[in-house]
Amino acid sequence: MALEAGAFRPDIPNVARMYDYMLGGKDNYPSDREAAQETFAVLGEDVVRGSVLQNREFLARAVRYLAAERGIRQFLDIGTGLPTMNSVHEVAQSVAPGSRIAYVDNDPVVLAHARDMLNCLPGTMIAGHDLRDPAAITADAGIRALLDFDQPVAVLLIAILHFIADRDDPAGIVSALMAAVPPGSCLVISHLTADHYTHADKVADVYQETAPGLHLRSRAAVEALFDGLPLLPPGELAYTGDWQPDADTPPASSPGGSAIWCGIARKA
Ligand SMILES: C[S@@+](CC[C@H](N)C(=O)[O-])C[C@H]1O[C@@H](n2cnc3c(N)ncnc32)[C@H](O)[C@@H]1O
């Protein structure tokens, strides 16, 4: 049965709403804004806002690349976030109108906004699940009614795995998801790190107030999350602003931010 996430608590900082504020959105509360501003005090507002914007731009470039260059027509986007620019269905369906997108999140506010936004939009749906229960996601009847698990699926884990603690086995979660999709499927990951901005680990202190906390990982640890799958061009992890599979892919337009590793792998 789908999990409808935890209680709505505007008084406690929330990772989806903090991210919304960092992106310049309006779906946030004083507790979220105060916590986000604490992250600005640690890293600099330009670095934080630049990082989240570059992450969002990476999401759009990655989906466009998968749809246009890799023929992917099905997307499973886990950790959807609040509505903002470049939704996966907008980008994918602008390339291939028949693309189907299943969104998953565990946040009640995200679920409410997404249901409102996606209502009646062809080829889309959202289900409430926790990433820590991948079997529930891949068994969800609604997701399976939309996505054909015998055809390639792009599994998007964009800016979510750093909300999964080591004790919850993020590598095992990724492995379970990729075991459920056929060869030709792709895995997209972006993940916060303190490799470049070494004091980013202090940001984790700010996130201690949030339900999942923040779990920064090194380049090697992020690479290890790819389940042994080979990375597509450029063939190695890149910072989100630098990720370009080829010379025709435009680089990110936003300034600042080398705090998020990203990559795409393909299941052979
Ligand atoms: C930082 S936002 C990223 C949104 C979008 N993927 C992007 O990169 O722009 C993280 C999202 O993951 C969701 N999330 C965090 N932990 C989760 C979990 N264990 N299960 C499902 N969703 C989770 C949050 O509710 C939030 O919407």
The ligand as an ORCA input file, in Angstrom:
! r2SCAN-3c Opt
* xyz 0 1
  C      15.910     18.592     -2.875
  S      14.359     18.007     -3.451
  C      14.812     17.532     -5.103
  C      13.694     17.730     -6.110
  C      14.054     17.356     -7.539
  N      14.406     15.948     -7.644
  C      15.204     18.197     -8.033
  O      16.338     17.715     -8.040
  O      15.004     19.349     -8.406
  C      14.276     16.422     -2.630
  C      12.919     15.760     -2.705
  O      13.052     14.414     -2.255
  C      11.979     14.119     -1.385
  N      12.445     13.077     -0.448
  C      13.401     13.180      0.496
  N      13.576     11.998      1.132
  C      12.689     11.136      0.562
  C      12.385      9.771      0.763
  N      13.028      9.033      1.689
  N      11.425      9.195     -0.002
  C      10.761      9.913     -0.959
  N      11.011     11.218     -1.194
  C      11.956     11.820     -0.439
  C      11.640     15.423     -0.698
  O      10.315     15.442     -0.198
  C      11.853     16.412     -1.839
  O      10.665     16.602     -2.563
*
